[in-house]
């Protein structure tokens, strides 16, 4: 058997390097054709040299392994074609070319291996450029050689087919013999012993395979059931919350199985409407006659020396009716008094049956799942990608209720999350069904909700349904003190709320202490049992009065109150505006809450309805005001927004002028100026905003004046006119403080922080952001758009400083805020931050997923500058993957976006030019790299971007280093260090230390170099710079090896 056959017998298509080496060594020494001996011996020599190569061991080893793979592929293909190839001069020439290329590569490695490890390590870019050309030469050789073996492969395929036909009949005969032997073995096994059959307590349903988020609950239940000799435990919760799944997980838990073994019994009580029916169900399940008594059942279930676990699932069916409740409780009491018999019951609601000594501490009713567990369930059922952007939004609509998640995940096997998300708006809970057995509560959310609503306790409390209908309009819930003000007849409210709690149709949200109903229940009631007009009127009056305080942006208490209920106000307004006769008061209320409405995921629908309603009733002024206000809600399409604002200004100017008309025009001009800013028309933006400011000053509208000034400052800052930006924002900040405008002042601090960011004044940046948070958090809490903006900016700051844990925490929190509010624009900003964080940690796939989603959103929004930011980060990933063509393509696309957005020559453009220089440097094109770094430095200097200037100077030092100009390189690195040493930028400082270590190592100062490398490694560790840490460790390892030799 030849060496080729020995290797191929491994049965694996993945080349095993060690096996390939053994085979190549055999080929080089056995009587193989001469040309195969030559290329095999050369490949082995390359590998052996690379293993001891004093350079980047990983790079050299990877190259050598690639050569071994290629050589083995050639030898494997040509073994049987030796004589034919030898007769063909053309193929002989190609094999000789292949051999010459291998020999050249071997000579290069031998030459470099004679130098010290650190010297070779630091001249890596020139080596890489030369080796790359040899790799390309090898590739061309292989393409030609592959043609020579194609016909041989066809002949081999024909031979294999014939052999398969011969072996197929033999295989079938062998299988038939095996089946016959198996059947004979089964026939010899004796029947199951009758005693074992008597022990069985019925078949158990399997444990749920898709089960997440309840581990702690299961552990608590197992502990209660297994610690004492006898336990009585109840699993409570709303319909569809996962009580049965928890019970089955407990039943199959290894500790429970070890303790109870076969003496575990599961009884579904769903079809048992009373005590007698339940007894029949239990008797049949455990193998007794249907007419068996309670005593018979207890004798069957209990054993003097072994414990038994009895699970009664859906016990609310026989227990809920008043006429059967007492007898069910008596039966439970009898069962629970039996020695060695433990009970585990599941009950819809939050109340336990009386007369039983339940094991303490009582477990609270099961809550809905957290987002992470909900995603795991959905992905396990549907196989939808975890990073699907519509997945978290879809789960949020369902309030993370397990049954709803399971049913919609089933639909997601053949329907996209995007389509399901939009279908929900029309079908609501009606789409949450398996499509069969419409009466099964486990297959339909609607049926599950109907079961709860038909509860006798609900039927006996007429006001229970009315309270539920009110709560169906209030996604933010309602305070216990506020609910009576929303009802026409609030008498006798406390027993009603008690009943709703007992049936788990409502719950108290602990952080806010507000009463809420789960999303599927709210949606079902709105669709199937909507509130009547008179009850709706009382709810509207309460919320219209509440919204009147929304204009007062000085009073922190009033702002906080409106903010906490903006979802409720929006839902009530939507119902009002959808009516046949929408009121002017409803439209005016929409305008009053415009500064809050963007905090609700319903805001876009609300504003669209308001514009339509104003147009229907012929209220031109209100229509124009709603069009202007819509810019706050839906600013994504700049050109459409500009068109709408101009139309609104036209409407206002056709009306008789007064203070209200003037202020409406001014607000439209403010937003129009922001459109010009976003389109990079700075002069037009300043002109519109200045005109608006004149009107605000005339009428004493300080809040709006501050906002307009802040937008002017942002326009200047984005065009690198930092001094102008500082002057305007300082005046705006003083004006906000003078007139005690907390929200406007907070936004000024955020903008000031952004201006400081452009100037790299990092200590001042963090101080500004903290002051903004101190103003915003007491008013809006940690769930508003404004607070989310603060988190995004803080996340960017922490990322720049190398504080990745804090950066990820802030960015993730911002993402969750915007997810809840349905703001995909701000979600993209948070995603971009997270993508860069994952990139710095070396999680390239995870980073690429985030950034691709982010880029897709920005393209949908037609936002060019953020697209460029995303493309720069993606290009860095491709650069880390050594995909230079893809890197360059992304960088060019980024610069095209910046040119279209009129931002060529600004900071982001400098970032792109700097990365282009990196590509040139890695390819050994030093002159092109130098030109790129000089251009980047000029742009950064013009924009007063201190850190950018420092990075460009450092890169010029890298060019000098590769050119062996050590004095120039050292000067560049020291200049960089001087620029950034007080800024607290861990990664940048570590870059300088590592480069200085490179210079000292090249000059022979190995011990001093190691000191710098260790300082760099310490900084990289704190900044979690994965790739830089690897490079630094490699340098230290090479230095240590050289020091040992000396």
ZAMARGU-4260 file (C-alpha; in steps of 0.2 Angstrom, whole numbers, plus 5000, padded with zeros to 4 digits):
<rodrens>
0) 5000/5000/5000 | 5007/5017/4995 | 5009/5032/5006 | 4995/5040/4997 | 4983/5026/5001
5) 4988/5026/5019 | 4984/5044/5021 | 4967/5043/5011 | 4962/5029/5022 | 4959/5042/5036
10) 4942/5045/5028 | 4943/5064/5031 | 4942/5078/5018 | 4950/5090/5030 | 4969/5089/5028
15) 4978/5082/5043 | 4995/5091/5043 | 5004/5078/5053 | 4997/5064/5042 | 5001/5074/5027
20) 5019/5077/5033 | 5021/5058/5036 | 5015/5054/5019 | 5026/5067/5010 | 5041/5061/5019
25) 5037/5043/5013 | 5035/5050/4995 | 5052/5059/4996 | 5061/5043/5001 | 5051/5029/4992
30) 5051/5024/4974 | 5039/5038/4968 | 5042/5048/4952 | 5057/5059/4953 | 5046/5075/4951
35) 5035/5070/4966 | 5051/5066/4977 | 5057/5083/4973 | 5042/5094/4978 | 5038/5082/4993
40) 5056/5084/5000 | 5055/5103/4997 | 5038/5105/5006 | 5045/5095/5021 | 5060/5106/5022
45) 5049/5122/5021 | 5039/5116/5036 | 5054/5110/5046 | 5062/5127/5044 | 5046/5137/5048
50) 5044/5127/5064 | 5060/5134/5070 | 5058/5151/5062 | 5063/5166/5073 | 5048/5177/5067
55) 5030/5177/5070 | 5028/5159/5073 | 5010/5158/5070 | 5011/5167/5053 | 5026/5156/5048
60) 5018/5140/5053 | 5002/5144/5044 | 5011/5148/5028 | 5021/5131/5030 | 5005/5121/5033
65) 4997/5129/5018 | 5012/5123/5008 | 5010/5106/5015 | 4992/5105/5010 | 4995/5111/4993
70) 5009/5100/4990 | 5000/5085/4996 | 4985/5089/4985 | 4997/5089/4970 | 5005/5073/4975
75) 4988/5065/4978 | 4982/5070/4961 | 4997/5065/4951 | 5002/5049/4959 | 4993/5038/4946
80) 4997/5050/4931 | 5016/5049/4932 | 5020/5042/4915 | 5007/5052/4906 | 5013/5069/4914
85) 5031/5064/4910 | 5026/5062/4892 | 5019/5079/4891 | 5031/5094/4890 | 5019/5106/4895
90) 5014/5098/4912 | 5032/5094/4915 | 5036/5113/4913 | 5022/5117/4926 | 5028/5105/4939
95) 5046/5112/4937 | 5039/5129/4940 | 5030/5123/4955 | 5046/5116/4962 | 5056/5132/4958
100) 5043/5142/4968 | 5044/5130/4983 | 5063/5131/4982 | 5063/5150/4982 | 5051/5150/4997
105) 5063/5138/5006 | 5078/5149/5003 | 5069/5164/5009 | 5064/5156/5025 | 5082/5149/5028
110) 5089/5167/5025 | 5077/5175/5037 | 5080/5161/5051 | 5098/5166/5053 | 5093/5183/5061
115) 5087/5186/5078 | 5068/5183/5082 | 5064/5201/5086 | 5073/5208/5071 | 5063/5197/5059
120) 5047/5201/5069 | 5050/5220/5066 | 5053/5218/5047 | 5037/5208/5044 | 5029/5220/5031
125) 5043/5218/5018 | 5043/5199/5021 | 5024/5198/5019 | 5025/5207/5003 | 5038/5195/4996
130) 5030/5180/5002 | 5013/5185/4995 | 5020/5186/4978 | 5027/5168/4980 | 5009/5162/4986
135) 5001/5170/4971 | 5014/5160/4960 | 5010/5144/4969 | 4991/5147/4966 | 4994/5150/4947
140) 5004/5133/4946 | 4990/5124/4955 | 4976/5130/4943 | 4986/5123/4928 | 4990/5107/4937
145) 4971/5104/4942 | 4967/5103/4923 | 4978/5089/4921 | 4969/5078/4934 | 4951/5082/4929
150) 4950/5067/4917 | 4958/5056/4929 | 4944/5061/4942 | 4931/5057/4929 | 4938/5039/4927
155) 4939/5037/4946 | 4921/5042/4948 | 4915/5029/4935 | 4925/5016/4944 | 4918/5021/4961
160) 4900/5020/4954 | 4903/5002/4947 | 4910/4996/4964 | 4895/5004/4973 | 4883/4993/4963
165) 4893/4978/4967 | 4893/4981/4985 | 4875/4987/4987 | 4868/4969/4985 | 4880/4962/4998
170) 4876/4976/5010 | 4857/4972/5008 | 4860/4954/5012 | 4870/4959/5027 | 4856/4970/5034
175) 4843/4957/5031 | 4854/4944/5041 | 4856/4957/5055 | 4837/4961/5056 | 4833/4942/5057
180) 4846/4940/5071 | 4838/4955/5081 | 4820/4948/5079 | 4826/4931/5086 | 4834/4940/5101
185) 4818/4949/5104 | 4808/4933/5104 | 4819/4925/5117 | 4816/4940/5129 | 4803/4935/5143
190) 4788/4946/5145 | 4788/4961/5158 | 4786/4954/5175 | 4768/4957/5182 | 4775/4965/5197
195) 4784/4979/5188 | 4768/4983/5178 | 4758/4985/5194 | 4771/4998/5200 | 4768/5009/5185
200) 4758/5025/5189 | 4755/5029/5171 | 4765/5036/5156 | 4773/5053/5159 | 4773/5067/5146
205) 4791/5071/5141 | 4800/5085/5148 | 4800/5101/5137 | 4815/5102/5126 | 4814/5120/5123
210) 4814/5127/5140 | 4823/5143/5145 | 4823/5156/5159 | 4815/5146/5173 | 4830/5137/5180
215) 4829/5146/5197 | 4811/5142/5199 | 4814/5124/5195 | 4828/5123/5207 | 4817/5130/5221
220) 4803/5118/5217 | 4815/5103/5217 | 4822/5109/5233 | 4805/5110/5241 | 4799/5093/5235
225) 4815/5083/5239 | 4821/5090/5255 | 4806/5085/5266 | 4797/5068/5267 | 4781/5076/5261
230) 4778/5092/5251 | 4763/5101/5244 | 4768/5114/5232 | 4758/5125/5220 | 4764/5133/5204
235) 4753/5149/5200 | 4752/5161/5186 | 4743/5168/5171 | 4737/5158/5157 | 4751/5154/5145
240) 4764/5159/5157 | 4772/5141/5157 | 4766/5132/5172 | 4764/5115/5164 | 4782/5116/5157
245) 4789/5120/5174 | 4780/5106/5182 | 4786/5094/5168 | 4804/5100/5170 | 4803/5097/5189
250) 4795/5080/5186 | 4810/5075/5175 | 4824/5083/5185 | 4838/5071/5189 | 4836/5073/5208
255) 4817/5070/5207 | 4820/5055/5196 | 4833/5048/5208 | 4821/5050/5223 | 4804/5045/5216
260) 4810/5034/5202 | 4794/5026/5194 | 4783/5033/5207 | 4780/5049/5198 | 4762/5052/5191
265) 4756/5066/5180 | 4737/5070/5179 | 4729/5083/5168 | 4714/5090/5176 | 4708/5100/5160
270) 4694/5089/5156 | 4688/5086/5174 | 4675/5098/5179 | 4671/5091/5197 | 4677/5079/5210
275) 4670/5063/5203 | 4677/5067/5186 | 4694/5070/5193 | 4694/5054/5203 | 4690/5045/5187
280) 4704/5053/5178 | 4716/5049/5192 | 4710/5031/5193 | 4712/5028/5174 | 4729/5036/5174
285) 4736/5024/5187 | 4728/5008/5181 | 4713/5007/5192 | 4695/5004/5188 | 4685/5020/5184
290) 4674/5017/5199 | 4689/5016/5212 | 4687/5026/5228 | 4698/5039/5236 | 4705/5025/5247
295) 4709/5014/5232 | 4718/5028/5224 | 4728/5032/5240 | 4733/5014/5242 | 4739/5013/5224
300) 4749/5029/5225 | 4757/5026/5242 | 4770/5014/5247 | 4776/5012/5265 | 4795/5014/5261
305) 4795/5024/5245 | 4789/5042/5241 | 4777/5046/5227 | 4775/5062/5218 | 4758/5067/5211
310) 4756/5081/5199 | 4739/5089/5196 | 4740/5100/5181 | 4727/5114/5177 | 4718/5111/5194
315) 4708/5127/5191 | 4696/5118/5180 | 4688/5108/5194 | 4692/5120/5208 | 4687/5136/5200
320) 4667/5134/5201 | 4660/5138/5218 | 4649/5123/5219 | 4664/5111/5217 | 4677/5121/5226
325) 4675/5114/5243 | 4674/5096/5238 | 4690/5098/5228 | 4699/5106/5243 | 4693/5091/5253
330) 4700/5079/5241 | 4717/5088/5241 | 4717/5089/5259 | 4714/5070/5260 | 4728/5066/5247
335) 4740/5078/5256 | 4737/5069/5272 | 4743/5053/5265 | 4761/5047/5271 | 4774/5047/5258
340) 4763/5056/5245 | 4769/5074/5239 | 4758/5085/5228 | 4763/5097/5215 | 4748/5107/5207
345) 4747/5120/5194 | 4734/5133/5195 | 4729/5148/5184 | 4728/5163/5195 | 4737/5169/5211
350) 4727/5160/5224 | 4730/5143/5232 | 4716/5131/5238 | 4711/5131/5256 | 4713/5117/5269
355) 4730/5111/5263 | 4747/5114/5272 | 4757/5121/5258 | 4775/5120/5259 | 4784/5136/5264
360) 4790/5148/5258 | 4776/5150/5245 | 4783/5153/5227 | 4776/5169/5219 | 4766/5167/5203
365) 4777/5165/5188 | 4781/5181/5179 | 4784/5183/5161 | 4801/5179/5154 | 4816/5191/5152
370) 4821/5196/5134 | 4836/5184/5133 | 4826/5169/5138 | 4812/5174/5126 | 4825/5175/5112
375) 4832/5158/5116 | 4815/5150/5115 | 4811/5159/5099 | 4827/5155/5090 | 4826/5136/5096
380) 4809/5134/5088 | 4811/5145/5073 | 4829/5145/5068 | 4828/5163/5065 | 4845/5172/5067
385) 4848/5178/5085 | 4853/5195/5077 | 4837/5198/5067 | 4833/5216/5070 | 4814/5213/5071
390) 4815/5199/5084 | 4817/5209/5100 | 4803/5221/5094 | 4792/5206/5090 | 4795/5199/5108
395) 4792/5216/5116 | 4774/5216/5108 | 4771/5199/5116 | 4777/5205/5133 | 4788/5189/5133
400) 4773/5178/5137 | 4780/5160/5134 | 4764/5153/5125 | 4763/5168/5114 | 4782/5166/5110
405) 4780/5148/5106 | 4765/5151/5094 | 4773/5165/5085 | 4790/5156/5084 | 4781/5142/5075
410) 4775/5154/5062 | 4792/5161/5060 | 4798/5144/5053 | 4790/5150/5037 | 4787/5169/5039
415) 4800/5182/5042 | 4800/5192/5059 | 4798/5208/5049 | 4781/5201/5041 | 4775/5195/5058
420) 4779/5211/5066 | 4768/5221/5053 | 4755/5207/5053 | 4753/5210/5072 | 4746/5227/5069
425) 4731/5219/5060 | 4728/5202/5067 | 4734/5205/5085 | 4732/5189/5096 | 4722/5181/5082
430) 4738/5176/5074 | 4744/5167/5090 | 4737/5150/5086 | 4743/5133/5079 | 4729/5132/5067
435) 4721/5116/5073 | 4710/5112/5088 | 4703/5130/5091 | 4697/5124/5108 | 4714/5120/5116
440) 4721/5133/5127 | 4739/5127/5124 | 4737/5130/5105 | 4729/5147/5105 | 4732/5163/5115
445) 4714/5169/5112 | 4707/5152/5119 | 4718/5154/5134 | 4712/5172/5138 | 4694/5166/5135
450) 4696/5153/5149 | 4702/5166/5161 | 4688/5178/5157 | 4675/5165/5159 | 4681/5161/5177
455) 4666/5161/5189 | 4675/5174/5199 | 4676/5186/5185 | 4658/5183/5180 | 4652/5187/5198
460) 4661/5204/5198 | 4653/5214/5184 | 4665/5229/5186 | 4680/5217/5183 | 4678/5217/5164
465) 4676/5236/5164 | 4692/5238/5174 | 4701/5226/5162 | 4694/5237/5147 | 4702/5252/5155
470) 4718/5244/5158 | 4718/5237/5140 | 4721/5256/5135 | 4735/5259/5147 | 4751/5250/5142
475) 4760/5260/5156 | 4748/5254/5169 | 4739/5264/5182 | 4742/5269/5199 | 4729/5263/5212
480) 4725/5281/5217 | 4723/5286/5199 | 4711/5272/5193 | 4695/5279/5202 | 4697/5296/5192
485) 4696/5286/5176 | 4679/5277/5180 | 4661/5283/5180 | 4657/5273/5195 | 4672/5269/5206
490) 4663/5262/5220 | 4668/5244/5226 | 4684/5244/5217 | 4695/5235/5229 | 4686/5218/5229
495) 4686/5219/5210 | 4705/5222/5209 | 4707/5208/5222 | 4698/5196/5210 | 4708/5202/5195
500) 4724/5198/5204 | 4718/5181/5210 | 4715/5176/5192 | 4731/5184/5186 | 4723/5194/5174
505) 4732/5209/5181 | 4748/5211/5191 | 4757/5224/5200 | 4773/5230/5192 | 4785/5231/5206
510) 4797/5245/5200 | 4783/5257/5197 | 4769/5250/5209 | 4757/5252/5195 | 4743/5239/5190
515) 4746/5232/5173 | 4738/5218/5161 | 4750/5208/5150 | 4751/5213/5131 | 4741/5198/5124
520) 4727/5202/5136 | 4726/5220/5132 | 4726/5217/5113 | 4713/5203/5115 | 4701/5215/5124
525) 4704/5230/5112 | 4699/5218/5098 | 4686/5207/5105 | 4679/5217/5120 | 4682/5235/5117
530) 4678/5248/5130 | 4661/5257/5127 | 4660/5276/5122 | 4654/5282/5140 | 4668/5273/5149
535) 4680/5279/5136 | 4675/5297/5139 | 4679/5296/5157 | 4697/5289/5153 | 4699/5303/5139
540) 4695/5317/5151 | 4708/5311/5164 | 4722/5310/5151 | 4717/5326/5142 | 4719/5335/5158
545) 4735/5326/5162 | 4742/5331/5145 | 4739/5350/5148 | 4754/5350/5160 | 4765/5344/5146
550) 4769/5361/5140 | 4777/5366/5157 | 4795/5361/5154 | 4801/5369/5170 | 4791/5359/5183
555) 4801/5343/5186 | 4787/5334/5195 | 4774/5338/5181 | 4787/5332/5167 | 4790/5316/5176
560) 4771/5313/5179 | 4768/5315/5160 | 4783/5305/5155 | 4778/5290/5166 | 4761/5290/5157
565) 4765/5295/5139 | 4761/5278/5133 | 4744/5278/5141 | 4740/5296/5134 | 4745/5290/5116
570) 4734/5275/5117 | 4719/5285/5123 | 4722/5298/5109 | 4723/5285/5096 | 4706/5278/5101
575) 4699/5296/5101 | 4707/5300/5084 | 4701/5284/5075 | 4683/5289/5079 | 4671/5296/5066
580) 4671/5313/5075 | 4688/5317/5081 | 4688/5332/5093 | 4699/5348/5092 | 4704/5345/5110
585) 4711/5328/5105 | 4722/5335/5091 | 4728/5349/5103 | 4732/5336/5116 | 4743/5328/5103
590) 4753/5344/5101 | 4754/5347/5119 | 4763/5330/5122 | 4774/5331/5106 | 4790/5334/5117
595) 4785/5317/5125 | 4777/5307/5112 | 4793/5302/5104 | 4796/5292/5120 | 4781/5281/5115
600) 4782/5267/5102 | 4765/5273/5096 | 4771/5290/5092 | 4771/5288/5073 | 4754/5281/5072
605) 4747/5295/5083 | 4754/5309/5073 | 4748/5302/5057 | 4731/5301/5064 | 4732/5319/5071
610) 4737/5326/5054 | 4723/5316/5045 | 4710/5321/5058 | 4715/5340/5057 | 4713/5339/5038
615) 4696/5330/5039 | 4688/5344/5051 | 4696/5358/5040 | 4708/5365/5054 | 4722/5372/5044
620) 4732/5379/5058 | 4731/5362/5068 | 4736/5353/5052 | 4751/5364/5050 | 4756/5362/5068
625) 4754/5343/5067 | 4765/5342/5051 | 4779/5352/5060 | 4777/5342/5076 | 4779/5326/5065
630) 4797/5331/5062 | 4801/5327/5081 | 4792/5310/5078 | 4798/5305/5061 | 4814/5314/5056
635) 4822/5299/5046 | 4819/5304/5028 | 4827/5322/5027 | 4820/5326/5010 | 4802/5321/5014
640) 4804/5331/5031 | 4810/5346/5022 | 4796/5346/5009 | 4783/5344/5024 | 4790/5358/5033
645) 4790/5370/5018 | 4771/5365/5016 | 4768/5369/5034 | 4776/5386/5032 | 4765/5390/5017
650) 4749/5385/5027 | 4754/5397/5041 | 4758/5412/5030 | 4741/5410/5022 | 4733/5413/5038
655) 4731/5430/5048 | 4747/5433/5058 | 4747/5433/5077 | 4758/5427/5091 | 4752/5409/5088
660) 4755/5410/5069 | 4772/5418/5072 | 4778/5404/5084 | 4771/5391/5073 | 4782/5398/5058
665) 4797/5399/5070 | 4796/5381/5075 | 4794/5376/5057 | 4810/5386/5053 | 4819/5378/5068
670) 4816/5361/5061 | 4819/5367/5043 | 4836/5373/5049 | 4840/5356/5056 | 4836/5348/5039
675) 4848/5360/5031 | 4861/5355/5045 | 4859/5337/5041 | 4861/5340/5022 | 4877/5350/5026
680) 4870/5367/5021 | 4877/5376/5036 | 4874/5394/5030 | 4856/5390/5026 | 4854/5381/5042
685) 4861/5396/5052 | 4850/5408/5042 | 4833/5398/5046 | 4838/5396/5064 | 4843/5414/5067
690) 4826/5420/5059 | 4817/5408/5071 | 4827/5414/5086 | 4822/5432/5082 | 4803/5427/5083
695) 4807/5417/5100 | 4815/5433/5107 | 4800/5444/5102 | 4788/5433/5111 | 4799/5427/5126
700) 4800/5409/5121 | 4816/5405/5130 | 4814/5386/5129 | 4813/5386/5110 | 4827/5399/5109
705) 4839/5388/5118 | 4835/5373/5107 | 4838/5383/5091 | 4854/5390/5097 | 4859/5372/5102
710) 4856/5367/5084 | 4867/5381/5077 | 4881/5375/5088 | 4879/5358/5081 | 4880/5364/5063
715) 4896/5374/5067 | 4903/5359/5076 | 4900/5347/5062 | 4909/5358/5050 | 4924/5359/5062
720) 4921/5378/5066 | 4924/5374/5084 | 4926/5391/5091 | 4909/5397/5084 | 4901/5381/5091
725) 4908/5385/5108 | 4902/5403/5108 | 4884/5398/5103 | 4882/5384/5115 | 4890/5393/5130
730) 4877/5407/5127 | 4863/5394/5125 | 4868/5385/5141 | 4868/5402/5151 | 4851/5406/5145
735) 4844/5389/5150 | 4851/5390/5167 | 4845/5408/5169 | 4827/5403/5165 | 4828/5387/5175
740) 4824/5375/5160 | 4831/5358/5165 | 4828/5349/5150 | 4835/5362/5138 | 4850/5364/5149
745) 4854/5346/5149 | 4854/5345/5130 | 4866/5360/5130 | 4877/5350/5142 | 4877/5335/5130
750) 4881/5346/5115 | 4895/5355/5124 | 4902/5337/5128 | 4901/5333/5109 | 4911/5349/5105
755) 4924/5344/5119 | 4925/5327/5110 | 4930/5336/5094 | 4944/5345/5104 | 4948/5329/5113
760) 4946/5337/5130 | 4941/5320/5138 | 4940/5325/5157 | 4928/5340/5152 | 4918/5328/5141
765) 4913/5316/5156 | 4909/5331/5167 | 4897/5338/5154 | 4888/5321/5152 | 4887/5319/5171
770) 4878/5336/5173 | 4866/5331/5159 | 4862/5315/5167 | 4859/5323/5184 | 4846/5334/5176
775) 4837/5321/5165 | 4837/5306/5176 | 4825/5314/5190 | 4813/5319/5177 | 4813/5305/5164
780) 4821/5291/5173 | 4832/5279/5163 | 4819/5275/5149 | 4818/5291/5139 | 4826/5296/5122
785) 4835/5310/5130 | 4843/5298/5143 | 4847/5285/5129 | 4856/5299/5119 | 4867/5303/5135
790) 4871/5284/5136 | 4876/5283/5118 | 4888/5298/5120 | 4895/5291/5136 | 4897/5274/5128
795) 4907/5282/5114 | 4918/5291/5127 | 4922/5275/5136 | 4926/5266/5120 | 4939/5280/5115
800) 4946/5279/5133 | 4948/5260/5132 | 4935/5257/5146 | 4926/5243/5136 | 4915/5236/5150
805) 4908/5253/5154 | 4906/5257/5136 | 4896/5240/5132 | 4885/5243/5147 | 4880/5260/5142
810) 4877/5256/5124 | 4867/5240/5128 | 4856/5250/5140 | 4854/5263/5126 | 4849/5250/5114
815) 4836/5243/5126 | 4828/5260/5128 | 4827/5263/5109 | 4821/5245/5106 | 4806/5248/5118
820) 4802/5265/5110 | 4804/5257/5092 | 4817/5270/5087 | 4827/5261/5074 | 4838/5277/5071
825) 4844/5278/5088 | 4846/5259/5089 | 4858/5259/5075 | 4869/5272/5084 | 4869/5260/5099
830) 4873/5245/5087 | 4888/5254/5080 | 4895/5257/5097 | 4893/5239/5101 | 4900/5233/5085
835) 4916/5243/5088 | 4917/5236/5105 | 4916/5218/5099 | 4929/5222/5086 | 4942/5229/5098
840) 4939/5213/5109 | 4943/5202/5094 | 4925/5195/5091 | 4926/5198/5073 | 4910/5188/5068
845) 4900/5196/5081 | 4906/5214/5077 | 4902/5211/5058 | 4884/5205/5062 | 4881/5221/5072
850) 4889/5233/5060 | 4880/5225/5045 | 4863/5227/5053 | 4868/5245/5057 | 4874/5249/5040
855) 4858/5242/5032 | 4847/5253/5044 | 4857/5268/5039 | 4855/5264/5021 | 4836/5263/5023
860) 4837/5280/5032 | 4848/5287/5018 | 4860/5294/5032 | 4877/5295/5023 | 4889/5300/5037
865) 4884/5286/5048 | 4885/5274/5033 | 4903/5280/5032 | 4907/5277/5050 | 4900/5259/5048
870) 4910/5256/5033 | 4926/5261/5041 | 4923/5249/5056 | 4919/5235/5043 | 4935/5239/5033
875) 4945/5237/5049 | 4937/5219/5052 | 4942/5215/5034 | 4959/5222/5037 | 4961/5210/5052
880) 4955/5196/5042 | 4969/5200/5029 | 4956/5204/5015 | 4965/5219/5008 | 4954/5221/4993
885) 4938/5221/5003 | 4946/5233/5015 | 4951/5245/5001 | 4933/5244/4993 | 4925/5248/5010
890) 4936/5263/5012 | 4933/5270/4995 | 4914/5267/4998 | 4915/5277/5014 | 4924/5291/5006
895) 4911/5292/4992 | 4897/5293/5006 | 4907/5307/5014 | 4908/5316/4997 | 4890/5315/4994
900) 4886/5321/5011 | 4898/5336/5008 | 4910/5330/5022 | 4926/5328/5013 | 4940/5335/5022
905) 4933/5333/5039 | 4937/5321/5054 | 4928/5305/5047 | 4937/5308/5030 | 4953/5309/5039
910) 4949/5292/5048 | 4947/5284/5031 | 4963/5291/5024 | 4972/5285/5039 | 4966/5267/5036
915) 4970/5268/5018 | 4988/5272/5023 | 4987/5257/5034 | 4983/5246/5019 | 4997/5253/5009
920) 5009/5251/5024 | 5005/5232/5026 | 5008/5230/5008 | 5025/5237/5008 | 5020/5253/4998
925) 5029/5265/5009 | 5028/5281/4999 | 5009/5279/4996 | 5007/5276/5015 | 5017/5291/5019
930) 5007/5302/5008 | 4991/5296/5015 | 4997/5299/5033 | 5002/5316/5029 | 4985/5320/5021
935) 4976/5313/5036 | 4987/5323/5048 | 4983/5339/5038 | 4964/5336/5039 | 4965/5332/5058
940) 4975/5348/5061 | 4963/5359/5052 | 4949/5351/5062 | 4958/5353/5079 | 4957/5335/5082
945) 4972/5332/5093 | 4971/5313/5094 | 4969/5311/5076 | 4985/5322/5073 | 4994/5311/5086
950) 4989/5295/5077 | 4994/5301/5060 | 5011/5306/5067 | 5013/5289/5074 | 5009/5281/5058
955) 5023/5292/5049 | 5034/5285/5062 | 5029/5267/5057 | 5034/5272/5039 | 5051/5278/5045
960) 5053/5262/5055 | 5050/5251/5040 | 5063/5262/5030 | 5076/5259/5044 | 5076/5277/5049
965) 5076/5274/5067 | 5080/5292/5073 | 5065/5299/5063 | 5054/5285/5069 | 5058/5288/5087
970) 5055/5307/5085 | 5038/5303/5079 | 5034/5291/5093 | 5040/5303/5106 | 5030/5317/5098
975) 5014/5307/5098 | 5017/5302/5116 | 5018/5321/5121 | 5002/5325/5112 | 4991/5311/5121
980) 5000/5308/5138 | 4987/5317/5148 | 4971/5312/5139 | 4970/5295/5147 | 4968/5285/5131
985) 4974/5268/5135 | 4976/5260/5118 | 4984/5275/5110 | 4997/5276/5124 | 5001/5258/5123
990) 5003/5259/5104 | 5017/5272/5107 | 5025/5261/5120 | 5025/5246/5109 | 5032/5256/5094
995) 5046/5263/5105 | 5050/5246/5111 | 5051/5241/5092 | 5064/5255/5089 | 5075/5250/5104
1000) 5074/5231/5099 | 5080/5235/5082 | 5094/5245/5089 | 5099/5231/5101 | 5092/5238/5117
1005) 5083/5222/5121 | 5080/5225/5140 | 5074/5242/5138 | 5063/5236/5124 | 5055/5223/5135
1010) 5051/5237/5148 | 5041/5246/5135 | 5033/5231/5128 | 5027/5226/5146 | 5020/5244/5149
1015) 5011/5242/5132 | 5004/5225/5136 | 4997/5232/5153 | 4988/5246/5144 | 4981/5234/5131
1020) 4974/5222/5144 | 4965/5237/5152 | 4958/5242/5136 | 4954/5224/5130 | 4963/5226/5114
1025) 4964/5208/5108 | 4975/5210/5092 | 4987/5222/5100 | 4989/5211/5115 | 4993/5196/5104
1030) 5006/5206/5095 | 5014/5213/5111 | 5015/5195/5119 | 5023/5189/5103 | 5036/5203/5104
1035) 5040/5199/5122 | 5041/5181/5118 | 5053/5184/5104 | 5064/5196/5115 | 5065/5183/5129
1040) 5071/5170/5117 | 5084/5181/5110 | 5090/5187/5128 | 5092/5168/5133 | 5103/5166/5117
1045) 5114/5180/5122
</rodrens>
